[in-house]
């Protein structure tokens, strides 16, 4: 069996994996990236972040043409959906970005070892390509970045036709008549929004008593209200006990949280969006001595080292939020540590975004977390209805909330629901990263008229000094 020597082997070609490979090459390492897919980019580029955002953008344009533009003096007659063309636009975005990653690999002379990787020990990885004989790669350092896979529930048999995961929901051949989304997290709400805008009846079933777990409670409450206005219906504190696909659709059995009498519901399609699980099957972790925790995540120390010498892990296979940009940061830090440099990740300032419309974005701690921790804080809140640019665009739903330490005034968290929240949050990410106070954020000049002025006003509101409220 042929053997090839490298300075670093990265197993997984998703955001964490490919960025780790690029950073290592920048530092002068000879790198191989083991990825089973022909296209690099992992779930995010191929069947996750990128295709879903393409469909969210296209479906919002369709909704605007159908419903919103008339109020701005733009009359659109005979608006019709060409789903095939919409799917092709999505595919084009994916092709462009995955080919871009391949170009970066060529630029940095990174070897894409296509095939399924398996640890043979602490320094070796076996690669089984789609065709041909296996080969063995060896290096003093190995990074595991194999990502995650959709989770499911007992009683839900995925067929990716009627009962689908996020992967299947990105490629439906027609608009569902009635889509039941199992799970009220960001994946379910985003993909439910896509198909709801295109004409589907959407019902979201969530076991918890609120949507979007982990977000600020006030934000989640408003998000539910706005989505209901857009046509969503919600069944909270409700679970799906069983689902059976038929020729005409899917028969569901629902059950209230805590038990009770079952209830039947029929629909055309079911999207199972109950989260994701770390993908470690077939990696040979036992043989290499890599330990897992009770939830199946690879255990690491603060420098991303696993229990096996020379083997590191980053991204969705380790704890912390399953976010592509979190994997980016871990990839950079991990490689720099391997290279003998000082690498770190500032987890407290990693933002999270839900790309519904209005968007939801948050960073740092929520009010619920601060109260639970007994942390004294001040909150400043400013609604978009009082923002001049929002008045110009007509996007009035939502607000900016900033939470600051009651004594030091350091920004502890921020939460936005509103237009372009996913872009606006990064001003506050930077403020938190560099230790800014709410006072300093409120004194920073913001161009007028912009949506970002709502951030300044919320910061001023921490001390009761908002100008336009």
C-alpha positions in Angstrom: 0.0 0.0 0.0 1.5 3.3 -1.1 2.4 5.8 1.6 2.8 9.6 1.3 4.3 11.9 3.8 3.0 15.3 4.8 3.4 17.9 7.6 -0.3 18.0 8.3 -3.3 15.8 7.3 -6.8 17.4 7.6 -9.7 14.9 7.5 -12.7 16.7 6.2 -13.1 19.4 3.5 -15.8 21.6 5.1 -15.3 25.1 6.3 -13.1 24.1 9.2 -11.1 21.5 7.2 -10.4 23.5 4.1 -9.5 26.6 6.0 -7.2 24.6 8.2 -5.5 23.3 5.1 -5.1 26.8 3.6 -3.8 28.3 6.8 -1.3 25.5 7.2 -0.1 26.0 3.6 0.3 29.7 4.3 2.6 28.8 7.1 4.7 26.6 4.8 3.4 23.2 5.6 2.9 20.4 3.1 -0.8 19.6 3.5 -3.3 16.9 2.4 -7.0 17.3 2.9 -9.0 14.1 2.9 -12.6 14.6 1.6 -15.0 12.0 0.3 -17.0 14.5 -1.8 -15.6 15.5 -5.2 -16.5 19.1 -4.4 -14.8 20.7 -1.4 -16.8 22.8 1.1 -18.6 20.2 3.1 -22.2 20.4 4.2 -22.0 24.2 4.3 -21.2 24.9 0.7 -22.9 21.9 -0.8 -26.1 21.2 1.1 -26.3 23.7 3.9 -25.4 27.4 4.4 -24.9 28.4 0.8 -27.8 26.7 -1.0 -30.3 27.6 1.8 -29.3 31.3 1.6 -29.6 31.3 -2.2 -33.2 30.0 -1.8 -34.0 32.4 1.0 -32.9 35.3 -1.2 -34.8 34.1 -4.3 -38.0 33.2 -2.4 -37.9 36.6 -0.7 -37.7 38.3 -4.1 -40.7 36.3 -5.2 -42.7 37.3 -2.1 -41.8 40.9 -2.7 -42.9 40.8 -6.3 -46.2 39.1 -5.3 -47.1 41.1 -2.2 -44.8 44.0 -1.2 -43.7 46.1 -4.2 -47.2 47.6 -4.9 -46.8 49.7 -1.8 -43.7 51.3 -3.3 -45.4 52.1 -6.5 -44.0 49.1 -8.4 -46.8 47.1 -10.1 -45.9 43.5 -11.0 -48.6 41.7 -13.0 -48.5 38.0 -13.9 -45.8 37.1 -11.3 -45.1 33.3 -11.7 -42.7 30.9 -10.1 -40.1 29.1 -12.2 -38.9 26.6 -9.6 -36.4 25.0 -11.9 -34.7 28.3 -12.7 -34.6 29.1 -9.0 -32.9 25.8 -8.2 -30.4 26.4 -11.0 -29.5 29.8 -9.5 -28.9 28.0 -6.2 -26.8 25.4 -8.0 -24.7 28.0 -9.8 -23.9 29.7 -6.5 -22.8 26.4 -5.0 -20.7 25.5 -8.1 -19.0 28.9 -8.1 -18.0 28.7 -4.4 -16.9 25.1 -4.4 -14.8 25.7 -7.5 -13.3 28.7 -5.7 -12.2 26.5 -2.9 -10.6 24.0 -5.4 -8.8 27.0 -7.0 -7.4 28.0 -3.5 -6.2 24.4 -3.0 -4.3 24.5 -6.3 -2.9 28.0 -5.5 -1.6 26.8 -2.2 -0.4 23.4 -3.5 -2.7 21.5 -1.1 -3.5 17.9 -2.1 -7.1 16.9 -2.1 -7.0 13.2 -1.2 -10.5 12.2 -2.4 -12.0 9.3 -0.5 -13.1 8.2 2.9 -10.5 8.7 5.7 -9.9 6.4 8.6 -7.3 6.7 11.3 -4.8 3.8 11.3 -3.0 5.1 14.3 -1.7 8.4 15.7 0.2 9.4 12.6 -1.5 7.6 9.7 -4.7 8.0 7.8 -6.0 5.5 5.3 -7.9 6.9 2.3 -10.3 4.8 0.4 -11.0 6.5 -2.9 -14.2 6.0 -4.9 -12.1 3.9 -7.4 -8.7 2.3 -7.1 -6.7 1.0 -4.2 -6.5 2.6 -0.8 -3.5 4.8 0.1 -1.9 5.7 3.4 -1.0 9.3 4.3 1.2 10.0 7.3 2.1 13.1 9.2 3.1 14.2 12.7 -0.2 16.1 13.0 -3.7 15.3 12.0 -6.8 17.5 12.3 -10.2 15.9 12.4 -12.8 18.2 10.9 -15.5 15.8 9.6 -18.5 18.0 10.6 -22.0 16.9 11.4 -25.0 15.1 10.0 -28.7 15.7 10.4 -30.2 14.2 13.5 -33.5 12.3 13.4 -36.2 11.0 15.9 -37.5 7.6 16.6 -40.5 6.9 14.4 -39.4 9.2 11.6 -38.0 7.2 8.6 -36.2 9.6 6.3 -36.7 8.9 2.6 -35.6 12.4 1.3 -38.8 12.5 -0.8 -41.8 12.9 1.5 -39.9 12.9 4.8 -36.8 14.9 4.3 -33.8 16.4 6.1 -32.5 19.8 5.3 -30.6 18.2 2.4 -33.9 17.0 0.8 -35.7 20.2 1.6 -33.2 22.1 -0.6 -34.0 20.1 -3.7 -37.8 19.4 -3.7 -39.2 19.1 -7.2 -42.3 21.0 -6.4 -43.7 23.4 -3.8 -45.2 21.3 -1.0 -48.9 21.7 -0.5 -48.5 21.4 3.3 -45.1 21.2 4.9 -44.8 20.2 8.5 -41.4 21.3 10.0 -40.4 19.2 13.0 -38.2 21.5 15.1 -38.3 25.2 15.7 -34.6 26.0 15.4 -32.8 28.0 12.7 -32.8 25.3 10.1 -36.5 24.6 10.3 -37.5 28.3 10.4 -35.3 29.2 7.4 -36.4 26.3 5.1 -40.0 26.7 6.3 -39.7 30.4 5.2 -38.4 29.4 1.8 -41.3 27.1 1.0 -43.9 29.2 2.8 -43.0 32.2 0.6 -43.3 30.0 -2.5 -46.8 29.0 -1.6 -46.7 26.1 0.9 -48.8 25.9 4.0 -46.2 25.6 6.8 -46.8 24.1 10.3 -43.9 24.1 12.7 -44.0 21.5 15.5 -41.7 22.2 18.4 -41.3 20.2 21.7 -40.2 23.3 23.7 -42.5 26.1 24.7 -40.8 28.6 22.5 -39.0 28.9 19.1 -35.3 29.4 18.4 -33.8 27.9 21.5 -30.7 29.8 22.7 -31.9 33.2 21.3 -33.1 36.1 23.5 -36.6 35.3 24.8 -38.0 38.7 23.7 -36.6 38.2 20.2 -38.0 34.7 19.9 -41.4 36.0 20.9 -41.5 38.7 18.3 -40.1 36.3 15.7 -43.0 33.9 16.2 -45.5 36.8 15.9 -44.0 38.0 12.6 -43.7 34.5 11.1 -47.4 33.9 12.0 -48.3 37.0 10.1 -46.4 35.5 7.2 -48.5 32.4 7.3 -46.7 30.0 9.7 -48.7 28.1 12.2 -47.0 26.8 15.3 -47.6 23.8 17.6 -45.4 24.4 20.6 -44.9 21.9 23.5 -45.7 19.2 20.9 -43.7 16.3 19.6 -44.0 13.9 16.7 -44.4 10.4 17.8 -44.6 8.7 14.4 -44.7 9.5 10.7 -45.8 7.3 7.9 -45.3 8.1 4.2 -48.2 7.3 1.9 -48.7 7.8 -1.8 -50.6 11.0 -1.1 -48.6 12.4 1.7 -47.5 11.8 5.3 -49.6 10.8 8.2 -48.2 12.1 11.5 -49.0 11.3 15.1 -48.5 14.2 17.4 -48.2 14.1 21.2 -48.2 16.9 23.8 -45.1 17.4 25.8 -45.4 15.5 29.1 -47.8 12.9 27.5 -51.4 13.0 26.8 -53.7 11.8 24.0 -52.2 11.5 20.6 -53.4 13.6 17.7 -53.3 12.9 13.9 -52.1 15.3 11.3 -51.7 14.8 7.6 -49.5 16.8 5.2 -47.7 16.5 1.9 -44.2 16.7 3.2 -42.3 16.6 6.5 -39.0 18.4 7.2 -37.1 16.8 10.1 -35.0 19.7 11.5 -34.3 18.6 15.1 -30.6 19.5 15.1 -27.4 17.9 14.0 -25.0 15.3 15.4 -21.2 15.0 15.2 -20.2 12.8 12.2 -17.5 10.4 13.4 -18.6 7.1 12.0 -15.9 5.0 10.4 -13.1 7.3 11.4 -11.3 4.6 13.5 -11.3 6.7 16.6 -11.1 3.7 18.9 -8.0 2.4 17.2 -6.3 5.7 17.4 -7.3 6.3 21.0 -9.5 9.3 20.4 -12.1 9.7 23.2 -15.7 10.8 22.8 -17.9 12.5 25.4 -21.4 11.3 26.3 -23.0 13.0 23.4 -20.7 11.7 20.8 -18.4 14.8 20.5 -14.7 14.4 20.3 -13.1 15.6 23.6 -10.4 18.2 23.3 -8.4 20.5 25.5 -8.0 24.3 25.1 -5.5 23.7 22.3 -7.8 21.4 20.4 -5.7 18.3 21.3 -7.6 15.0 21.6 -6.7 12.2 23.9 -4.4 10.8 21.2 -1.0 12.5 20.8 -0.7 14.4 17.5 -4.4 14.3 16.7 -6.5 17.5 16.9 -10.2 18.2 16.3 -12.2 21.3 15.4 -15.7 22.3 14.1 -18.9 20.4 14.5 -17.2 17.3 15.9 -16.3 19.1 19.1 -18.5 21.0 21.6 -19.7 24.7 21.2 -22.2 25.9 18.6 -22.3 24.1 15.2 -21.4 27.2 13.1 -19.3 27.4 10.0 -17.6 30.6 11.2 -16.8 29.0 14.6 -15.1 26.2 12.6 -13.2 28.9 10.7 -11.8 30.4 13.9 -11.0 27.0 15.4 -9.2 26.0 12.2 -7.0 29.1 12.2 -6.2 28.8 15.9 -5.5 25.0 15.8 -3.1 25.3 12.9 -1.2 28.2 14.5 -0.9 26.2 17.7 0.5 23.2 15.7 3.0 25.6 14.1 4.2 26.7 17.5 2.3 30.0 17.4 -0.3 31.5 19.8 -3.7 30.6 18.5 -7.0 31.3 20.3 -10.7 31.6 19.8 -12.8 34.2 21.6 -16.0 32.1 22.0 -17.9 34.9 23.8 -18.0 37.1 20.7 -19.1 34.5 18.1 -22.4 35.6 16.6 -25.3 33.4 15.6 -27.8 34.4 12.9 -31.2 33.1 11.7 -31.7 34.2 8.1 -35.5 34.5 8.2 -37.0 37.9 7.3 -36.7 39.8 9.5 -33.3 38.3 10.4 -32.3 37.4 13.9 -28.8 37.9 15.2 -27.2 37.6 18.6 -23.8 37.6 20.3 -22.8 37.0 23.9 -25.3 36.4 26.7 -29.0 36.7 26.7 -31.1 38.4 29.4 -32.3 34.9 30.5 -28.7 33.8 31.0 -27.7 36.9 32.9 -30.6 36.5 35.3 -29.8 32.8 35.8 -26.2 33.7 36.5 -27.1 36.5 38.9 -25.2 39.0 36.8 -26.2 42.7 37.4 -26.8 44.3 34.1 -28.5 47.2 32.2 -30.5 46.8 29.0 -30.9 49.3 26.2 -33.5 48.7 23.6 -34.3 50.6 20.4 -37.1 49.7 17.9 -36.7 50.0 14.1 -40.0 51.8 14.0 -38.1 54.8 15.3 -35.2 54.5 12.8 -35.4 56.8 9.8 -33.8 54.4 7.3 -36.3 51.7 8.3 -39.1 54.1 7.8 -37.8 54.7 4.2 -37.6 51.0 3.4 -40.8 50.1 5.3 -39.0 47.4 7.2 -40.3 48.3 10.7 -40.5 45.1 12.6 -37.9 44.5 15.3 -35.4 46.1 17.6 -31.8 46.2 18.8 -31.1 45.2 22.4 -27.8 45.8 24.1 -26.9 44.3 27.5 -24.1 45.9 29.6 -22.5 45.1 32.9 -24.1 47.3 35.6 -20.8 48.4 37.0 -18.2 48.3 34.3 -20.6 49.1 31.4 -18.8 46.4 29.3 -21.1 45.0 26.6 -22.1 41.5 27.7 -24.4 40.7 24.8 -26.6 42.1 22.0 -29.6 40.8 20.2 -31.2 42.1 17.0 -34.4 41.2 15.2 -34.9 43.3 12.1 -33.7 44.0 8.5 -30.1 43.0 7.9 -29.6 42.0 11.5 -26.9 39.5 10.4 -24.8 42.3 9.0 -25.5 44.8 11.8 -24.5 42.4 14.6 -20.8 42.5 13.6 -20.4 46.1 14.9 -21.2 44.8 18.3 -19.0 41.7 17.8 -16.1 44.0 17.3 -17.1 46.1 20.3 -17.1 43.0 22.5 -13.9 41.6 21.1 -12.0 44.8 22.0 -13.7 45.4 25.3 -15.9 48.4 24.5 -18.5 49.8 26.8 -22.0 50.7 26.0 -21.0 54.4 26.6 -18.3 54.1 24.0 -20.6 52.4 21.5 -23.1 55.1 22.0 -20.6 57.8 21.3 -19.3 56.3 18.1 -20.4 58.2 15.0 -22.9 56.4 12.8 -23.8 57.7 9.3 -27.3 59.0 8.9 -29.7 57.7 7.7 -28.7 54.1 8.3 -30.1 51.0 10.1 -26.9 50.9 12.1 -28.0 54.0 14.0 -30.4 51.7 15.9 -27.2 50.1 17.4 -26.0 53.5 18.7 -29.5 54.4 20.0 -29.7 51.0 21.9 -26.3 51.7 23.4 -27.4 55.1 24.5 -30.6 53.6 25.9 -28.5 51.5 28.3 -28.2 54.7 30.2 -31.6 56.1 29.4 -30.3 58.6 26.8 -31.7 57.4 23.4 -32.1 60.4 21.2 -35.1 59.4 19.2 -37.3 57.7 21.8 
